[in-house]
Every structure is written in C-alpha cells, then in structure tokens.
Amino acid sequence: MVRPNAEPEGRATKHEALRPSAPHAGGYQKRRDRRRSLIGFLMAMPPIVVLLLFVGIPVILAILFSLGYTGGLNQIAAEIGMDVHQGKPLTLDAYADIIADSRFIRDLLVTLVITVVSTGVVVLITTSIAVYMRLSHSRLGSLLAGLGVIPLFIPVVIASWANLIFYQSNGFLRSVFAQFGLNAPIWGFTTTGVIITSIWVNLPFAMLMTVSGFQGVPDDLIDCARDSGASSWRIVWEILLPLAKTQILIASTLTAIGILGQFTVPYFTGPNAPTMLGVDIAKYYQSFNRPQQSVAIAVVMFIIGIGIAVTYVVTSVRGDDGSRKES
C-alpha cells in the first residue's frame, strides 16, 4: 500500500535537496569558521589598538630617546631638555651619565633592597596567615585575612600620609611611648618607613592570591596525611606549599614589580636621599630638566622588571615540567 504523501522512489525529498553535499558542507564549515575567527579578531582589536597607541608606541619612542633618537615625537623634549645626547644613529651616553652619577648607583641599591625586603616580608606574612587559616578553620584566621585586605580600600596617598604621621618624630607612636618615659624609634622620612609602608600597601593583593591558593588544596589530601601520622609541618612543606606554589609565585612577582616602580610611598614617607628610582625619575625630569637621563633610569627599571617576570616564568615552567614527569 502506497502512502498518499509519499515521495516517488529515486526522487530527493525537499530537505535532502536543500542539504549541501559532503564537499560543499566542508567548504561551508570552513567559511563559517573563518567568519567567526574574523569577528573574534575584530572584537579583540580595540583594546589592542589602545595598548599600541598609548603604551607600545610611547615605550618604543622612550627607549629610542634614551638611545639618542631625538627626531620625530622626541624633538620637543630634546630641544627643551639639558644634556641631551644625539646618536648617529644611536648612543649610550645617557646611560653613561647615570652610571657615572654616584647618586644613581646608591638609589638603585636602595630600590633593590626595599623591593627584596618588602616582598619577602609580604610573602612571609600572607603565607603564614594562609597556612594558619587553612589548617585551623578558626575565626581568628579569617579575621587576620580580613584585616590584611583592608589596605586595598585605602588610597596609597592617604596610606602613605597616615604611616608618616604615625612614625614621625611627633607622631602617634612617639606620643604613646612618651607616656611611659620611653623613646620610640623615628621611622618617618627613613628607608625603614618606606619598607613598612610598602608592606602595608602591597599586602592585600598578595593576601587574596595566597589565601585562594591554599584554600584550593583539597581537604582529602590533608585528611589522608593526618591519618597517616604526618605532622603539621610536613603537611605544610609537602602538600600545601607545593600545591599553592603558583599563586605564591604570582603574588611575589606582581608585588615585587609594584614595589620596584612605586613613586608615592617613597616620595611621601622616604628621605630626600637616598631614595627610590621612581622618585629619581621625577627629579631628573622636573627638577634637573634632564629628560633623556630620566628615561634611561626608567628603561633600567623596565629591564629589572622584565628580569623579575622572566624568573617567574622560568620557575613556573620548571615546576610544570617536574609535575608532568612525576605524573
């Protein structure tokens, strides 16, 4: 019995006629993928163009200016500034100027010391609180972590001014000690004050990163280690720290780069000399009217920052390779 609406044998149905053949279907899929890729590329272009115009090109021009290129967009700064060296085509005279200046070498060493000490203390504090919070599950650990995040909501200018008032010669700390006939140390306008303020300002981000890394460690691993008789120190060294290493490295790297390039903290709380390179850049550019040397100092800081980032990348890659080999 033949159905009334049945198509005759050998004739393609309407849907089959509209359906593309296998070769045409493959070409259609490729065109659709290309269209999607083009749309995604165009959507990603605006931020890339903004970065190139306002970050990439100025950085390249600044590096060329420090190497003696005084034409193009660098012409005005070259005409106004003092001690500007013109390269044929490039020169390192601006770098020779800052290296020959003993103040630059002194401030470079101070900058590195402040960066290393502040970063180390920040990582030590955040790791200790994160470990205590992870193992104890107590309210005290949550309270400490919450207190460590408070500086995130306070502007750096206000935080720097508050720390200066707290530690200067007639500040709060000296006033409290004076009530008991004691002399408190004066840390206002000192390198120690810069370190303390740098730690306080950079604590929140490192706290968030480190705590999230330790909280991501599964409870089963810790419980199994405890059931096997492992001590708390062994759990920390062999389970928590290795699994949270990536977050600790990220926090350490970004904290170090942030402290290296800071300006507000040493400008408000530090001495006139020695000071950090961020303040030196402003002095060379504004007070000394030596823009080329100022840019040369900025390039030196940029190279140091790249070195810190490369150290992080190399350490992360080695850690990933080691994890793959163990697995």
Sequence and secondary structure as in RCSB ss.txt:
>XXXX:A:sequence
MVRPNAEPEGRATKHEALRPSAPHAGGYQKRRDRRRSLIGFLMAMPPIVVLLLFVGIPVILAILFSLGYTGGLNQ
IAAEIGMDVHQGKPLTLDAYADIIADSRFIRDLLVTLVITVVSTGVVVLITTSIAVYMRLSHSRLGSLLAGLGVI
PLFIPVVIASWANLIFYQSNGFLRSVFAQFGLNAPIWGFTTTGVIITSIWVNLPFAMLMTVSGFQGVPDDLIDCA
RDSGASSWRIVWEILLPLAKTQILIASTLTAIGILGQFTVPYFTGPNAPTMLGVDIAKYYQSFNRPQQSVAIAVV
MFIIGIGIAVTYVVTSVRGDDGSRKES
>XXXX:A:secstr
   TT   TTS  HHHHHS  HHHHHHHHHHHHHHHHHHHHHHHHHHHHHHIIIIIHHHHHHHHHHTT  SGGGH
HHHHHSSS    SS   HHHHHHHH HHHHHHHHHHHHHHHHHHHHHHHHHHHHHHHHHHH  HHHHHHHHHHHG
GGGS HHHHHHHHHHHHSTTSHHHHHHHTTT      TTSHHHHHHHHHHHHHHHHHHHHHHHHHTS HHHHHHH
HHTT  HHHHIIIIIHHHTHHHHHHHHHHHHHHHHT  HHHHHHS SSS  HHHHHHIIIIIS  HHHHHHHHHH
HHHHHHHHHHHHHHHHHHHHHHHHHH 
